[in-house]
């Protein structure tokens, strides 16, 4: 028994159990099922409740004592008696059955509509009569007050066969339909409704023998591309009518109104095959090939659903209970029990006591007694000589092998596997109990130190999103083994890592360039914290630098990457002396030098080049405030902003020249202001010279 819980609704699959390979014979399958340790908890509700190939239709007799099902191959009908929980009889046909209708309270009178236009009438003893209808049929229904059997199909006519007189009556002809897919009769006022292929419902009054009304179902589905045909119909009471369409919609109508009360979408784009009501629970059951949906009639909220492993063809529901029977594209016919939809029928009342005692358990889809191995694994086990024998079953890119044979071969091929595992376990325990000789306190873990260091750096970044991700990885216990267990060590020699090496190198190169800033070595404590000229023109936040680096990746890839300096050591080079500073140096009578980090950038015009590639909003923010003008009109919040930008000409030279000239003038003005307030560097130079001597 397989138990699933959907929306706090327990669904019991009474046929769920251990999967047995299909290539085994029936005798071996039964023998394997008996060896199953869960066989004592296996439920076979009805004995031999299956078909040789496919089950197409299933129905329950009005008295609730018999279950009839049709299927292939060979086309047949099976009748199960519920009081004995076994098969009562089985009959075969010459062609497949499209639909069938039970004419009496039990199995004694049944009408079968075949795929080759034949209709067979069966009595308790067997086939009573066989006749043929003019067109291929799709559905049939029995009208009890007049003993008429109604057929619909690929023609616009509704054929009537009177069972009392044994002759065809004048058919009803639809004027608008080209074909009819479904038919139903209201049990209270005997109104006949048919669903057409054009997406309409026609109602026929049996007393006047005329069409008394039409409902346009397809017009209420505006979001569908094709015309939705009406594939299923079902009445509830005298006024409510449910219609299922070929697009997977279920519409509830009041026959007094043209617009639907509610529309339910299955979201599968599959035709609705059957609809049933459960008045006690206010539930609607709608079936398509993929699933049965159980939803509330008033709120349209889905209560539960039963999904199919193979396509569903039909289902039957015991009225007033929670027991369902499914016919599907498989040999098994599936019984399901949902306690929330009603109690079990009287003939299987033991289900109510059973579901209270059985805990939830899941079925294993893999074969428990067989293991799938590839051809390479077979060669490693030295069992490749068994290919073509009954010991192996070829399947896809490997084989199925008996699990006992696999375990024996594994033990023989890897004799010392346990000894190696035992030694490794002992070594780990000794290392954990033995403290290290040198206790070095470090915030970095033993495993994946580079990754941890990178995450710690990102944790203190100004980018809030990346900082939050880094904190989550370092503080989450689910990722703890990534920094403790050596099995999670990043292997830089692996093929997957080599595929990503180009991306990782580019990311490291971009990160190295972002860190290359101009920093002059401090010669005096008083000079610390002072700003430079480059700070005025190249101050950017971390996020802006990241955006600019992404835009300049193509240009940076062509440049040569300088070597990254080791932490704690600074590569220095001599800076050429500017003319103004050279005069001051001559006054002192000696040469001097400044220590500058490798990769220093003195191009002050660089921000002017970069500002051409940023967005319009950032360019406006970078411009002077005098170029913007904000106007408020009438106090209504209307706001206008005017600004001037250095537009590019067709050649692109005039705009760059104007920008360069403007920055040169600003730079000249700035240098004049700095000369007025800056102090002399003679004392600093003297200290530097004294340190050298």
ABEGO torsion letter per residue (X at the ends): XBBBBBGGBBBBBAABBBBBBAABBAAAAAAAAAABAAAAABBBABBGBBBAABBABBBBBAAGABBBBBBOOBBBBBBBBAAAGBBABBBBBABBBABBBBABABAABBBBBBAAGBBBBBBAAEBABBBBBABBBABBBBBAAAGBBBBBBABABBBBBBAAAGBBBBBBBBAABABBABBBBBAAAGBBBBBBAAGBBBBBBAAAGBBABBBBAAAABAABABBBBBABBBBBEAABBBBBBAAGBBBBBBAABABBABBBBAGAGBBBABBBBBAAAGBBBBBBAABBBBBBAAAGBBABBBBBABBBABBBBBBGBABBBBBBBBABBBBBBBAAAEBBBAAAAAAAAAAAABBBBBBBABBAABBBBBAAAAAAAGAAAABGBAABBBBEABBBBBAAAAAAAAAAABAAAAAAAAAAAAAAAAAAABBBABBBBBABBABGAAAAAAAAAAAABABAAAAAAAAAAAABAAAAAAAABAAABBBAABAAAAAAAAAAAAAAAAAAAAABBBBBBBABAAABGBBBAAAAAABBBAAAAAAAAAAAAAAAAABBBBBBBBBGBBBBBBBBBBAAAAAAAAAAGBBBBBBBBBGBBABAAAAAAAAAABBAAAAAAABBAAABBBBBBGGAGBBBBBBBBBBBBAAGAAAAAAAAAAAAAAAAAAAAAAAAABBBAAAAAAAAAAAAX
